[in-house]
């Protein structure tokens, strides 16, 4: 639908499909089971993991945790610039087309910014307008408080010739406040608490076009240091081979039952360890 000729009815249908998807996969947890042959480990192990999607109530917390991994890098700077870019909706016939051309131009502009300010950290997000086809690119540029607007327009003029299509705002805030400022553009409340339904158009369209929550561009030195500090995190400490068994209601995970080997064996009707082939 995101690739077809855009009409207002497409947004309505996308919202309906997003709610159906959320009802189908929301509020669940994944269950894994392992047989370990390492004598230093337990023979049987069970594990549950919350199933997150961009409509889950816990999604904001997950994105915030991922974003805050860059806090130490952001805290090195005193100057910040917030950039908002708007795409002219009349130039495109579908949401997918608007995203594809917008991403291409944003990548080109980001490369120019990186050459102009090689020390900067850039965090970008995408927000769709209420009309269902217009898209904003929001970017935090940490390490500078000024870039000429005309210079930015050189890259963005193909997507909009309006002077309002490029907005630049200097942020005089500490690191945590800057990240929170960016976070509100990355993720918003997508589930209406009173109705239990998804109503946020931007979140729905990002889901339809498989858009990222946010992207980060780091200087080479910071990128190497960040990768080194995160190397080997979450690796399997032994030779266990985990097998996915299925889904359970999320409250089962909260009660801790998915980590109980006996409960998992009984719930999934296992009379022997799951096969590995």
C-alpha positions in Angstrom: 0.0 0.0 0.0 2.9 2.4 0.8 4.2 1.8 -2.8 0.8 2.4 -4.5 -0.6 5.7 -5.8 -1.3 7.7 -2.6 -4.9 8.6 -1.6 -6.2 9.6 1.9 -7.9 6.2 2.1 -4.5 4.5 2.2 -3.7 6.1 5.6 -7.0 4.9 7.0 -6.3 1.4 5.8 -2.7 1.4 7.1 -4.0 2.4 10.6 -6.5 -0.5 10.5 -3.7 -2.9 9.5 -1.4 -1.6 12.2 -4.0 -2.1 14.9 -4.7 -5.7 13.6 -0.9 -6.3 13.7 -0.6 -5.0 17.2 -3.6 -7.1 18.4 -2.0 -10.1 16.9 1.6 -9.8 18.2 1.3 -7.2 21.0 1.5 -8.1 24.7 3.5 -11.3 24.1 6.8 -12.8 25.0 9.1 -15.2 23.1 10.2 -18.5 24.7 13.5 -20.3 24.0 14.8 -23.6 25.3 18.3 -25.0 25.3 20.1 -28.3 26.1 23.6 -27.5 27.2 26.5 -30.0 27.1 28.9 -27.9 29.0 29.5 -29.5 32.4 29.7 -26.1 34.0 26.1 -25.2 33.0 22.7 -26.5 33.8 21.6 -29.3 31.4 18.3 -27.7 30.5 17.7 -24.0 30.3 14.6 -21.9 29.5 14.4 -18.2 28.7 11.7 -15.7 27.9 12.1 -12.4 26.1 9.5 -9.6 25.7 8.4 -9.2 22.1 8.9 -5.6 21.2 7.5 -3.8 18.2 7.2 -0.1 17.5 3.7 0.0 18.8 4.4 -1.7 22.2 4.1 0.5 25.3 7.7 -0.6 26.2 9.0 0.5 22.8 9.8 4.1 24.0 11.9 2.7 26.9 13.8 0.4 24.5 14.6 3.2 22.1 15.6 5.5 25.0 18.0 2.9 26.2 19.5 2.5 22.7 19.8 6.3 22.3 21.4 6.8 25.7 24.3 4.5 24.6 25.6 7.6 22.9 25.3 9.9 25.9 29.0 9.8 26.7 29.8 11.0 23.2 27.1 13.7 23.2 28.3 15.0 26.6 31.7 15.9 25.2 30.1 18.8 23.2 28.8 22.2 24.4 27.2 23.3 21.1 24.2 21.6 19.4 22.2 22.3 16.3 18.8 20.8 15.5 17.9 20.6 11.8 14.4 20.0 10.4 14.0 19.2 6.7 10.6 19.0 5.0 9.7 17.2 1.7 7.4 18.8 -0.8 4.5 16.3 -1.0 3.5 17.4 -4.5 6.7 15.9 -5.9 5.9 12.3 -5.1 3.1 9.8 -5.8 3.6 7.3 -3.0 4.9 7.2 0.6 7.6 4.8 -0.5 8.8 7.1 -3.2 8.8 10.1 -0.8 10.9 8.1 1.7 13.3 6.7 -0.9 14.1 10.1 -2.5 14.2 11.8 0.9 16.6 9.2 2.3 18.8 9.6 -0.7 19.0 13.4 -0.3 19.5 13.2 3.4 22.4 10.8 3.0 24.0 13.2 0.5 23.5 16.1 2.9 24.8 14.1 5.9 28.0 13.3 3.9 28.5 17.0 3.3 27.9 17.8 7.0 30.4 15.1 7.9 33.0 16.7 5.6 32.3 20.2 6.9 32.2 19.1 10.6 34.2 15.7 10.8 34.1 15.8 14.6 30.3 15.9 14.9 27.8 13.3 16.0 24.6 13.2 14.0 21.4 11.6 15.2 18.5 11.6 12.7 14.8 10.5 12.8 11.9 10.6 10.4 8.5 11.9 11.2 5.5 11.7 8.8 3.0 14.6 8.6 -0.7 14.2 9.3 -1.5 14.3 5.5 0.1 10.8 5.2 2.7 11.5 2.5 4.7 14.5 3.8 7.8 13.6 5.7 10.2 15.5 8.0 13.8 14.6 8.6 14.9 15.7 12.1 18.6 15.7 12.9 20.7 16.6 16.0 24.2 17.8 15.0 26.3 17.7 18.2 29.5 19.7 17.9 28.4 22.9 16.2 25.7 25.6 16.7 25.7 27.0 13.2 25.5 25.9 9.6 24.4 28.3 6.9 20.9 27.7 5.8 21.7 28.4 2.1 24.4 25.8 2.3 21.9 23.2 3.5 19.4 24.3 0.8 22.0 23.3 -1.9 21.3 19.7 -1.0 17.6 20.0 -0.3 16.4 22.1 -3.1 15.4 19.1 -5.2 12.9 18.1 -2.6 11.5 21.6 -1.8 12.3 25.1 -2.9 10.4 26.6 0.0 12.5 28.5 2.5 10.4 26.9 5.2 11.7 23.4 4.1 14.9 24.0 6.1 14.8 25.0 9.7 17.9 25.4 12.0 17.7 25.8 15.7 20.6 26.1 18.1 20.2 24.2 21.4 21.8 25.5 24.6 21.1 22.4 26.7 23.0 19.8 28.7 23.5 16.3 27.2 20.4 14.6 28.9 18.1 17.5 27.9 19.4 17.4 24.3 18.8 13.6 24.1 15.3 14.0 25.5 14.6 16.7 23.0 15.6 14.3 20.2 13.7 11.4 21.8 10.3 13.2 21.5 10.8 13.2 17.7 11.9 9.6 17.5 9.0 8.0 19.3 5.7 9.3 20.6 2.8 7.7 22.3 1.3 5.5 19.6 -1.3 3.7 21.6 -4.2 5.7 22.9 -4.6 4.7 26.6 -8.3 5.4 26.7 -9.1 3.4 23.5 -6.2 1.0 23.3 -5.8 1.7 19.6 -3.0 3.1 17.5 -3.7 6.6 16.2 -0.2 8.1 15.6 0.1 8.4 11.8 3.8 8.8 11.8 4.4 5.6 13.7 2.0 3.7 11.4 3.7 4.9 8.1 7.2 4.2 9.4 6.0 0.7 10.1 4.5 0.4 6.6 7.7 1.5 4.9 9.9 -0.3 7.4 11.6 2.9 8.6 14.2 3.1 11.3 13.5 4.6 14.7 16.7 6.7 14.3 20.1 6.5 12.7 23.5 7.7 14.0 26.5 9.0 12.2 29.8 9.1 14.2 33.2 10.4 13.5 35.7 7.7 12.7 37.6 7.9 16.0 34.4 7.7 18.0 33.0 5.0 15.8 36.0 2.7 16.5 35.9 3.4 20.2 32.2 2.8 20.4 32.5 -0.6 18.6 35.4 -1.6 20.8 33.5 -0.8 24.0 30.5 -2.8 22.8 32.5 -5.8 21.4 31.4 -9.2 22.7 28.4 -7.8 24.6 25.7 -10.4 24.8 27.7 -13.3 23.5 26.8 -16.8 24.6 29.0 -17.8 27.5 28.9 -21.5 26.6 27.9 -23.9 23.8 24.2 -23.8 24.3 22.0 -23.8 21.2 18.8 -22.0 21.9 15.6 -23.2 20.1 12.6 -20.9 19.7 9.5 -22.6 21.0 6.7 -20.0 20.5 4.8 -17.1 22.1 3.2 -16.8 25.5 1.1 -13.9 27.0 3.4 -11.2 28.4 2.1 -11.6 32.0 3.5 -15.1 32.0 6.9 -13.6 31.3 6.4 -11.0 34.1 5.6 -13.8 36.6 9.0 -15.4 35.7 7.5 -18.6 34.4 9.4 -18.5 31.1 12.6 -19.1 33.0 11.2 -22.2 34.7 12.4 -25.3 32.8 9.6 -27.5 34.3 6.9 -25.0 33.4 8.2 -24.5 29.8 8.4 -28.3 29.3 4.8 -28.8 30.5 3.4 -25.7 28.7 4.8 -26.7 25.3 4.3 -30.4 25.8 8.0 -31.4 25.5 8.6 -35.0 26.2 12.3 -34.7 25.2 14.7 -32.0 24.3 13.8 -30.1 21.1 15.7 -31.3 18.0 18.5 -29.2 16.6 18.0 -30.1 12.9 
